[in-house]
Amino acid sequence: MNFALSDEHKMLQTAVRSFAEKEIAPLVEEAE
């Protein structure tokens, strides 16, 4: 099995991470 991330997976991971930092992090800070 190949466990290495494909470029597509890396792009998706980067997009999800940046979305989380922009959209979710501020909500978490407000909730505290």
PDBQT receptor file of N, H, CA, C and O in Angstrom, charges set to zero:
ATOM      1  N   MET A   1       0.840  -1.198   0.000  1.00  0.00    +0.000 N 
ATOM      2  CA  MET A   1       0.000   0.000   0.000  1.00  0.00    +0.000 C 
ATOM      3  C   MET A   1       0.874   1.246   0.000  1.00  0.00    +0.000 C 
ATOM      4  O   MET A   1       1.987   1.251   0.526  1.00  0.00    +0.000 OA
ATOM      5  N   ASN A   2       0.346   2.289  -0.597  1.00  0.00    +0.000 N 
ATOM      6  H   ASN A   2      -0.558   2.285  -1.024  1.00  0.00    +0.000 HD
ATOM      7  CA  ASN A   2       1.088   3.547  -0.677  1.00  0.00    +0.000 C 
ATOM      8  C   ASN A   2       0.469   4.538   0.301  1.00  0.00    +0.000 C 
ATOM      9  O   ASN A   2      -0.663   4.986   0.122  1.00  0.00    +0.000 OA
ATOM     10  N   PHE A   3       1.234   4.870   1.338  1.00  0.00    +0.000 N 
ATOM     11  H   PHE A   3       2.154   4.505   1.484  1.00  0.00    +0.000 HD
ATOM     12  CA  PHE A   3       0.714   5.785   2.347  1.00  0.00    +0.000 C 
ATOM     13  C   PHE A   3       1.133   7.223   2.110  1.00  0.00    +0.000 C 
ATOM     14  O   PHE A   3       0.738   8.120   2.856  1.00  0.00    +0.000 OA
ATOM     15  N   ALA A   4       1.932   7.449   1.073  1.00  0.00    +0.000 N 
ATOM     16  H   ALA A   4       2.253   6.720   0.468  1.00  0.00    +0.000 HD
ATOM     17  CA  ALA A   4       2.350   8.815   0.763  1.00  0.00    +0.000 C 
ATOM     18  C   ALA A   4       1.152   9.603   0.239  1.00  0.00    +0.000 C 
ATOM     19  O   ALA A   4       0.322   9.078  -0.503  1.00  0.00    +0.000 OA
ATOM     20  N   LEU A   5       1.079  10.857   0.635  1.00  0.00    +0.000 N 
ATOM     21  H   LEU A   5       1.753  11.284   1.238  1.00  0.00    +0.000 HD
ATOM     22  CA  LEU A   5      -0.009  11.703   0.153  1.00  0.00    +0.000 C 
ATOM     23  C   LEU A   5       0.266  12.134  -1.279  1.00  0.00    +0.000 C 
ATOM     24  O   LEU A   5       1.377  12.541  -1.619  1.00  0.00    +0.000 OA
ATOM     25  N   SER A   6      -0.755  12.039  -2.104  1.00  0.00    +0.000 N 
ATOM     26  H   SER A   6      -1.657  11.708  -1.828  1.00  0.00    +0.000 HD
ATOM     27  CA  SER A   6      -0.632  12.566  -3.453  1.00  0.00    +0.000 C 
ATOM     28  C   SER A   6      -0.690  14.083  -3.402  1.00  0.00    +0.000 C 
ATOM     29  O   SER A   6      -1.077  14.657  -2.384  1.00  0.00    +0.000 OA
ATOM     30  N   ASP A   7      -0.311  14.731  -4.487  1.00  0.00    +0.000 N 
ATOM     31  H   ASP A   7       0.003  14.265  -5.314  1.00  0.00    +0.000 HD
ATOM     32  CA  ASP A   7      -0.367  16.196  -4.540  1.00  0.00    +0.000 C 
ATOM     33  C   ASP A   7      -1.788  16.684  -4.274  1.00  0.00    +0.000 C 
ATOM     34  O   ASP A   7      -1.993  17.707  -3.621  1.00  0.00    +0.000 OA
ATOM     35  N   GLU A   8      -2.757  15.945  -4.784  1.00  0.00    +0.000 N 
ATOM     36  H   GLU A   8      -2.591  15.114  -5.315  1.00  0.00    +0.000 HD
ATOM     37  CA  GLU A   8      -4.155  16.345  -4.598  1.00  0.00    +0.000 C 
ATOM     38  C   GLU A   8      -4.529  16.303  -3.117  1.00  0.00    +0.000 C 
ATOM     39  O   GLU A   8      -5.204  17.201  -2.612  1.00  0.00    +0.000 OA
ATOM     40  N   HIS A   9      -4.089  15.264  -2.436  1.00  0.00    +0.000 N 
ATOM     41  H   HIS A   9      -3.540  14.535  -2.846  1.00  0.00    +0.000 HD
ATOM     42  CA  HIS A   9      -4.359  15.179  -1.007  1.00  0.00    +0.000 C 
ATOM     43  C   HIS A   9      -3.671  16.302  -0.252  1.00  0.00    +0.000 C 
ATOM     44  O   HIS A   9      -4.239  16.868   0.682  1.00  0.00    +0.000 OA
ATOM     45  N   LYS A  10      -2.439  16.629  -0.658  1.00  0.00    +0.000 N 
ATOM     46  H   LYS A  10      -1.977  16.169  -1.417  1.00  0.00    +0.000 HD
ATOM     47  CA  LYS A  10      -1.722  17.719   0.012  1.00  0.00    +0.000 C 
ATOM     48  C   LYS A  10      -2.434  19.047  -0.192  1.00  0.00    +0.000 C 
ATOM     49  O   LYS A  10      -2.534  19.848   0.737  1.00  0.00    +0.000 OA
ATOM     50  N   MET A  11      -2.928  19.285  -1.394  1.00  0.00    +0.000 N 
ATOM     51  H   MET A  11      -2.847  18.635  -2.149  1.00  0.00    +0.000 HD
ATOM     52  CA  MET A  11      -3.664  20.522  -1.671  1.00  0.00    +0.000 C 
ATOM     53  C   MET A  11      -4.927  20.580  -0.823  1.00  0.00    +0.000 C 
ATOM     54  O   MET A  11      -5.258  21.626  -0.264  1.00  0.00    +0.000 OA
ATOM     55  N   LEU A  12      -5.634  19.456  -0.727  1.00  0.00    +0.000 N 
ATOM     56  H   LEU A  12      -5.366  18.606  -1.181  1.00  0.00    +0.000 HD
ATOM     57  CA  LEU A  12      -6.854  19.409   0.068  1.00  0.00    +0.000 C 
ATOM     58  C   LEU A  12      -6.540  19.665   1.535  1.00  0.00    +0.000 C 
ATOM     59  O   LEU A  12      -7.245  20.415   2.208  1.00  0.00    +0.000 OA
ATOM     60  N   GLN A  13      -5.476  19.035   2.023  1.00  0.00    +0.000 N 
ATOM     61  H   GLN A  13      -4.903  18.425   1.476  1.00  0.00    +0.000 HD
ATOM     62  CA  GLN A  13      -5.087  19.212   3.418  1.00  0.00    +0.000 C 
ATOM     63  C   GLN A  13      -4.747  20.669   3.703  1.00  0.00    +0.000 C 
ATOM     64  O   GLN A  13      -5.136  21.212   4.737  1.00  0.00    +0.000 OA
ATOM     65  N   THR A  14      -4.021  21.297   2.785  1.00  0.00    +0.000 N 
ATOM     66  H   THR A  14      -3.705  20.856   1.946  1.00  0.00    +0.000 HD
ATOM     67  CA  THR A  14      -3.659  22.707   2.956  1.00  0.00    +0.000 C 
ATOM     68  C   THR A  14      -4.904  23.584   2.955  1.00  0.00    +0.000 C 
ATOM     69  O   THR A  14      -5.018  24.506   3.763  1.00  0.00    +0.000 OA
ATOM     70  N   ALA A  15      -5.832  23.299   2.054  1.00  0.00    +0.000 N 
ATOM     71  H   ALA A  15      -5.739  22.550   1.398  1.00  0.00    +0.000 HD
ATOM     72  CA  ALA A  15      -7.055  24.095   1.966  1.00  0.00    +0.000 C 
ATOM     73  C   ALA A  15      -7.884  23.955   3.236  1.00  0.00    +0.000 C 
ATOM     74  O   ALA A  15      -8.408  24.943   3.750  1.00  0.00    +0.000 OA
ATOM     75  N   VAL A  16      -8.004  22.738   3.738  1.00  0.00    +0.000 N 
ATOM     76  H   VAL A  16      -7.579  21.935   3.320  1.00  0.00    +0.000 HD
ATOM     77  CA  VAL A  16      -8.778  22.505   4.958  1.00  0.00    +0.000 C 
ATOM     78  C   VAL A  16      -8.124  23.212   6.136  1.00  0.00    +0.000 C 
ATOM     79  O   VAL A  16      -8.806  23.819   6.962  1.00  0.00    +0.000 OA
ATOM     80  N   ARG A  17      -6.786  23.130   6.211  1.00  0.00    +0.000 N 
ATOM     81  H   ARG A  17      -6.232  22.637   5.540  1.00  0.00    +0.000 HD
ATOM     82  CA  ARG A  17      -6.091  23.772   7.325  1.00  0.00    +0.000 C 
ATOM     83  C   ARG A  17      -6.278  25.284   7.279  1.00  0.00    +0.000 C 
ATOM     84  O   ARG A  17      -6.549  25.900   8.310  1.00  0.00    +0.000 OA
ATOM     85  N   SER A  18      -6.140  25.889   6.109  1.00  0.00    +0.000 N 
ATOM     86  H   SER A  18      -5.920  25.388   5.271  1.00  0.00    +0.000 HD
ATOM     87  CA  SER A  18      -6.281  27.346   6.021  1.00  0.00    +0.000 C 
ATOM     88  C   SER A  18      -7.723  27.758   6.311  1.00  0.00    +0.000 C 
ATOM     89  O   SER A  18      -7.961  28.792   6.935  1.00  0.00    +0.000 OA
ATOM     90  N   PHE A  19      -8.684  26.954   5.859  1.00  0.00    +0.000 N 
ATOM     91  H   PHE A  19      -8.491  26.114   5.351  1.00  0.00    +0.000 HD
ATOM     92  CA  PHE A  19     -10.089  27.236   6.172  1.00  0.00    +0.000 C 
ATOM     93  C   PHE A  19     -10.310  27.189   7.679  1.00  0.00    +0.000 C 
ATOM     94  O   PHE A  19     -10.967  28.063   8.245  1.00  0.00    +0.000 OA
ATOM     95  N   ALA A  20      -9.767  26.178   8.317  1.00  0.00    +0.000 N 
ATOM     96  H   ALA A  20      -9.234  25.467   7.858  1.00  0.00    +0.000 HD
ATOM     97  CA  ALA A  20      -9.948  26.041   9.763  1.00  0.00    +0.000 C 
ATOM     98  C   ALA A  20      -9.335  27.226  10.495  1.00  0.00    +0.000 C 
ATOM     99  O   ALA A  20      -9.929  27.754  11.435  1.00  0.00    +0.000 OA
ATOM    100  N   GLU A  21      -8.148  27.644  10.067  1.00  0.00    +0.000 N 
ATOM    101  H   GLU A  21      -7.665  27.215   9.303  1.00  0.00    +0.000 HD
ATOM    102  CA  GLU A  21      -7.488  28.768  10.730  1.00  0.00    +0.000 C 
ATOM    103  C   GLU A  21      -8.289  30.057  10.561  1.00  0.00    +0.000 C 
ATOM    104  O   GLU A  21      -8.379  30.860  11.490  1.00  0.00    +0.000 OA
ATOM    105  N   LYS A  22      -8.869  30.255   9.378  1.00  0.00    +0.000 N 
ATOM    106  H   LYS A  22      -8.795  29.602   8.623  1.00  0.00    +0.000 HD
ATOM    107  CA  LYS A  22      -9.601  31.496   9.114  1.00  0.00    +0.000 C 
ATOM    108  C   LYS A  22     -10.997  31.482   9.727  1.00  0.00    +0.000 C 
ATOM    109  O   LYS A  22     -11.441  32.490  10.277  1.00  0.00    +0.000 OA
ATOM    110  N   GLU A  23     -11.692  30.348   9.637  1.00  0.00    +0.000 N 
ATOM    111  H   GLU A  23     -11.331  29.529   9.190  1.00  0.00    +0.000 HD
ATOM    112  CA  GLU A  23     -13.111  30.298   9.986  1.00  0.00    +0.000 C 
ATOM    113  C   GLU A  23     -13.376  29.759  11.391  1.00  0.00    +0.000 C 
ATOM    114  O   GLU A  23     -14.253  30.258  12.095  1.00  0.00    +0.000 OA
ATOM    115  N   ILE A  24     -12.618  28.746  11.793  1.00  0.00    +0.000 N 
ATOM    116  H   ILE A  24     -11.905  28.341  11.221  1.00  0.00    +0.000 HD
ATOM    117  CA  ILE A  24     -12.931  28.058  13.045  1.00  0.00    +0.000 C 
ATOM    118  C   ILE A  24     -12.179  28.654  14.224  1.00  0.00    +0.000 C 
ATOM    119  O   ILE A  24     -12.748  28.793  15.306  1.00  0.00    +0.000 OA
ATOM    120  N   ALA A  25     -10.917  29.008  14.039  1.00  0.00    +0.000 N 
ATOM    121  H   ALA A  25     -10.455  28.895  13.160  1.00  0.00    +0.000 HD
ATOM    122  CA  ALA A  25     -10.124  29.551  15.142  1.00  0.00    +0.000 C 
ATOM    123  C   ALA A  25     -10.778  30.773  15.794  1.00  0.00    +0.000 C 
ATOM    124  O   ALA A  25     -10.826  30.829  17.023  1.00  0.00    +0.000 OA
ATOM    125  N   PRO A  26     -11.279  31.746  15.043  1.00  0.00    +0.000 N 
ATOM    126  CA  PRO A  26     -11.932  32.896  15.687  1.00  0.00    +0.000 C 
ATOM    127  C   PRO A  26     -13.150  32.490  16.519  1.00  0.00    +0.000 C 
ATOM    128  O   PRO A  26     -13.416  33.091  17.560  1.00  0.00    +0.000 OA
ATOM    129  N   LEU A  27     -13.885  31.480  16.069  1.00  0.00    +0.000 N 
ATOM    130  H   LEU A  27     -13.669  30.992  15.224  1.00  0.00    +0.000 HD
ATOM    131  CA  LEU A  27     -15.050  31.023  16.823  1.00  0.00    +0.000 C 
ATOM    132  C   LEU A  27     -14.619  30.395  18.140  1.00  0.00    +0.000 C 
ATOM    133  O   LEU A  27     -15.268  30.583  19.170  1.00  0.00    +0.000 OA
ATOM    134  N   VAL A  28     -13.529  29.652  18.102  1.00  0.00    +0.000 N 
ATOM    135  H   VAL A  28     -13.002  29.499  17.266  1.00  0.00    +0.000 HD
ATOM    136  CA  VAL A  28     -13.021  29.023  19.319  1.00  0.00    +0.000 C 
ATOM    137  C   VAL A  28     -12.571  30.095  20.304  1.00  0.00    +0.000 C 
ATOM    138  O   VAL A  28     -12.823  29.980  21.504  1.00  0.00    +0.000 OA
ATOM    139  N   GLU A  29     -11.911  31.131  19.809  1.00  0.00    +0.000 N 
ATOM    140  H   GLU A  29     -11.706  31.225  18.835  1.00  0.00    +0.000 HD
ATOM    141  CA  GLU A  29     -11.451  32.202  20.689  1.00  0.00    +0.000 C 
ATOM    142  C   GLU A  29     -12.636  32.930  21.322  1.00  0.00    +0.000 C 
ATOM    143  O   GLU A  29     -12.573  33.309  22.492  1.00  0.00    +0.000 OA
ATOM    144  N   GLU A  30     -13.711  33.126  20.566  1.00  0.00    +0.000 N 
ATOM    145  H   GLU A  30     -13.763  32.818  19.616  1.00  0.00    +0.000 HD
ATOM    146  CA  GLU A  30     -14.903  33.782  21.110  1.00  0.00    +0.000 C 
ATOM    147  C   GLU A  30     -15.560  32.925  22.184  1.00  0.00    +0.000 C 
ATOM    148  O   GLU A  30     -16.084  33.453  23.165  1.00  0.00    +0.000 OA
ATOM    149  N   ALA A  31     -15.536  31.627  22.007  1.00  0.00    +0.000 N 
ATOM    150  H   ALA A  31     -15.110  31.198  21.210  1.00  0.00    +0.000 HD
ATOM    151  CA  ALA A  31     -16.224  30.721  22.924  1.00  0.00    +0.000 C 
ATOM    152  C   ALA A  31     -15.519  30.636  24.276  1.00  0.00    +0.000 C 
ATOM    153  O   ALA A  31     -16.161  30.334  25.283  1.00  0.00    +0.000 OA
ATOM    154  N   GLU A  32     -14.236  30.893  24.317  1.00  0.00    +0.000 N 
ATOM    155  H   GLU A  32     -13.715  31.139  23.500  1.00  0.00    +0.000 HD
ATOM    156  CA  GLU A  32     -13.483  30.742  25.569  1.00  0.00    +0.000 C 
ATOM    157  C   GLU A  32     -13.780  31.860  26.545  1.00  0.00    +0.000 C 
ATOM    158  O   GLU A  32     -13.228  31.881  27.645  1.00  0.00    +0.000 OA
TER     159      GLU A  32
